[in-house]
């Protein structure tokens, strides 16, 4: 269920009066283009999704261009705060900024989750619904990336990520579990502790999308690594390696139907705490599974969307995906135990900002084993 109330800023037109006529009129110099002025008008949101239940909050979504050069792609930010019926709350600021001339690209987030309960099913591709435990915590996440352009669309630089997990609690009051001592022994021993993760690493980004919010055409490729070390204040030492490849193309000349595809690989080496493991599910990757329903050290997934303009500000989407997790790369290569996970579904998009193609989305996804979910978010899944 989704109720969205959006306040759309009015467009203000300016009328320029010409100078008084003279015998030899002098042409006026063209007006200097101005940088886009972002809108900071907040709008309320009400939503429901598997990880949170019913929730409500407020969002501010400025979109802007730095500098007068129209060839510079637009930057965006998101400030959002919400609370749910499960007593979860979030404050989050994210940004993606292109400096004038796209000489630099900077992106990142600062998020605080307060008393955030999650369902934990264990690790590996064969976990059962009956293995569920509930882990509740507070966590602060800071992530920042600063990249410099090497060539048009090609950027490289460094990224830093901090995750500070506090006040971890285990909820053992799950009915229908015959042997709770077996179920909770491992999480209580390994996971019910405060954890700080701090890592630094390189990133290479190729981004030739025509619009970063809702592309019609273009490609995106990210190759990055994070090395978490005690020298940086981390409680665990491990490496994370990410591959994220996307491609977008119109299926027709009118740009009313767009094909979008994504391939994601996330790989770990070293001692990885449970919350930092790669996981399938949620609102971005394999919608239809609870976020973190399957998690392990290695992950490989692919998904495809067909996006179609419907009427007015509304668009429709059909999507599907395949994915797998495993402890080793060999499990991924052989599809692992438990089989490849599949999910698919459909959704609606409301174009909150027509000029910049900023969408608010509502998706319904279905996975195997009766898994399903309704997802509300701002911006496309990928």
VENZIBEL-V333145 format. One record per residue. SS is DSSP state (H for helix, E for strand, L for the rest). PHI is phi as a letter, one per 40 degrees, with the letter a starting at -180 (none if undefined). PSI is psi in degrees with one decimal (* if undefined). Layout:
# VENZIBEL-V333145
ss = {SS;SS}
phi = {PHI;PHI}
psi = {PSI;PSI}
This chain:
# VENZIBEL-V333145
ss = {L;L;E;E;L;L;L;L;L;L;L;L;L;L;L;L;L;L;L;L;L;L;L;L;L;L;L;L;L;L;L;L;L;L;L;L;L;L;L;L;L;L;E;E;E;E;E;E;E;L;L;L;E;E;E;E;E;E;E;E;L;L;E;E;L;L;L;L;L;L;L;L;L;L;E;E;E;E;E;E;E;E;E;E;L;L;L;L;E;E;E;E;E;E;E;E;E;E;L;H;H;H;L;E;E;E;E;E;E;E;E;E;E;E;E;E;E;E;E;E;L;L;L;L;L;L;L;L;H;H;H;L;E;E;E;E;E;E;E;E;E;E;E;E;E;E;E;E;E;E;E;L;L;E;E;E;E;E;E;E;E;E;E;E;E;E;E;E;E;E;E;L;L;L;L;L;L;L;L;H;H;H;H;H;H;H;H;H;H;H;L;L;L;L;E;E;E;E;E;E;E;E;E;E;E;E;E;L;L;L;L;L;L;L;L;L;L;E;E;E;E;E;E;E;E;E;E;E;L;H;H;H;L;L;L;L;L;E;E;E;E;E;E;E;E;E;E;E;E;E;L;L;L;L;L;L;E;E;E;E;E;E;E;E;E;E;E;E;E;E;L;L;L;H;H;H;L;E;E;E;L;L;L;L;L;L;L;L;L;L;L;L;L;E;E;E;L;E;E;E;E;E;E;E;E;E;E;E;E;E;E;L;L;E;E;E;E;E;E;E;E;E;E;E;E;E;L;L;H;H;H;H;H;L;L;L;L;L;L;L;E;E;E;E;E;E;E;E;E;E;E;E;E;L;L;L;L;E;E;E;E;E;E;E;E;E;E;H;H;H;L;E;E;E;E;E;E;E;L;L;L;L}
phi = {none;a;b;b;b;b;b;c;c;c;c;b;c;b;b;c;c;c;c;d;c;b;d;b;c;c;c;c;c;c;c;c;c;b;c;c;c;c;c;b;c;c;b;c;b;b;a;a;a;d;c;b;g;c;a;a;a;b;b;b;b;c;b;a;b;c;g;c;c;c;c;c;c;c;c;a;a;a;b;a;b;a;a;b;c;c;g;c;a;a;b;a;b;b;a;b;b;b;c;d;g;f;c;b;b;b;a;i;a;b;b;b;b;b;f;c;c;b;c;b;b;g;b;h;c;b;c;b;c;c;c;c;b;b;b;b;a;b;a;b;b;b;b;a;b;b;b;b;c;c;a;d;g;b;b;a;i;b;b;b;b;b;b;b;b;b;f;c;b;b;c;c;c;c;c;g;b;c;b;c;c;c;c;c;c;c;d;c;c;b;b;c;a;c;a;b;b;b;a;b;a;c;a;b;b;b;b;b;c;c;a;c;c;a;c;c;a;h;b;a;a;b;b;a;a;b;b;c;a;c;c;b;g;c;c;b;b;a;b;b;b;b;b;b;b;b;a;b;a;c;b;i;c;c;g;c;b;b;c;b;b;a;b;b;b;b;b;b;b;h;c;b;c;d;c;c;c;c;a;c;h;g;c;b;b;g;d;h;b;d;c;g;d;b;a;a;c;b;a;a;a;a;a;b;b;b;b;b;c;b;a;f;c;b;b;b;a;b;a;a;a;b;a;a;b;a;c;b;c;c;c;c;c;c;g;g;c;g;g;c;c;b;a;a;i;a;a;b;b;b;c;c;b;c;c;b;g;c;b;b;b;b;b;b;b;b;b;c;g;g;c;a;a;b;b;b;a;b;g;c;c;a}
psi = {137.2;131.0;121.4;123.8;114.2;133.5;115.1;123.7;144.6;150.9;132.1;122.6;141.6;140.8;119.8;126.2;137.4;153.2;159.8;140.1;145.9;165.9;-37.0;87.1;139.4;125.2;140.3;141.2;141.3;141.4;139.6;127.7;144.5;149.1;148.0;140.2;118.6;152.1;131.2;27.0;119.9;154.9;146.3;152.2;143.1;131.2;169.7;132.4;161.5;-38.2;-15.8;-22.8;-152.5;134.7;163.5;151.1;-162.8;143.1;146.9;128.2;71.2;138.5;133.4;162.5;131.6;120.4;166.2;-9.1;114.6;-13.3;-17.8;125.0;155.2;147.0;163.4;160.7;163.5;123.8;120.4;143.1;133.7;165.5;150.0;169.9;-15.7;14.9;20.6;147.2;151.5;138.2;126.6;136.7;122.1;157.3;149.6;111.7;125.0;124.1;165.7;134.6;4.7;36.8;-32.0;151.4;127.8;135.8;158.3;-174.2;156.3;117.0;143.5;118.5;124.4;125.3;60.6;107.1;139.3;152.4;127.8;124.8;5.1;-172.4;155.7;167.5;-1.2;15.6;149.7;156.8;-34.4;-14.3;7.1;134.7;164.4;124.7;129.0;140.3;171.9;140.5;138.7;130.9;129.1;126.3;127.8;136.3;133.2;117.0;147.0;143.2;132.4;-35.2;167.8;118.9;-5.7;121.9;150.1;153.5;-150.1;157.2;150.4;141.0;133.3;130.1;120.8;107.0;128.8;159.5;49.8;131.5;148.9;130.3;110.5;8.9;51.0;119.3;151.5;6.3;111.6;-32.0;80.1;-25.7;-38.5;-40.0;-39.3;-6.0;-47.8;-49.2;-40.3;-35.4;-39.5;-26.6;-20.1;65.3;152.0;141.8;132.4;128.7;128.0;122.7;152.9;144.2;173.6;158.7;138.6;127.3;128.2;119.4;104.6;27.4;143.5;-22.9;126.6;-15.5;-41.3;85.0;145.7;-34.0;162.4;175.4;156.4;132.5;125.8;129.7;120.7;162.8;146.9;127.8;104.5;128.5;148.9;-25.4;-21.7;7.5;10.6;143.9;-15.9;150.1;115.4;162.7;144.9;132.9;130.2;134.6;126.0;107.4;132.4;149.8;141.4;137.1;143.7;143.5;64.9;165.5;-18.3;-2.5;24.0;-17.8;123.8;133.4;126.4;134.6;148.1;139.5;127.2;133.0;131.1;126.3;142.7;149.3;140.1;-162.2;109.0;120.8;161.2;-39.5;-17.3;-1.9;154.2;140.5;147.4;152.2;173.5;-166.9;-6.2;-35.4;113.8;60.4;134.1;-20.9;143.2;139.3;122.5;10.1;-38.0;126.0;147.5;-171.1;-30.0;147.0;141.8;130.0;153.2;144.9;155.2;142.3;144.1;116.6;128.3;129.2;133.2;-78.4;148.5;-126.4;5.5;136.1;157.9;156.2;137.9;136.3;156.7;155.5;161.5;145.7;165.2;148.5;160.0;164.2;-30.7;163.8;-28.9;-36.9;-36.5;-43.1;-34.1;16.5;-4.5;175.8;143.2;-8.3;160.2;138.7;134.0;146.0;155.8;170.9;-163.5;162.3;171.9;149.5;136.9;121.3;93.8;-38.5;102.6;-43.4;-40.2;2.0;44.8;117.9;147.4;131.6;150.6;118.5;148.3;119.9;150.3;131.7;-175.4;158.2;24.8;10.1;138.5;166.4;153.4;132.8;132.1;136.8;174.8;125.2;164.6;162.8;-32.6;*}
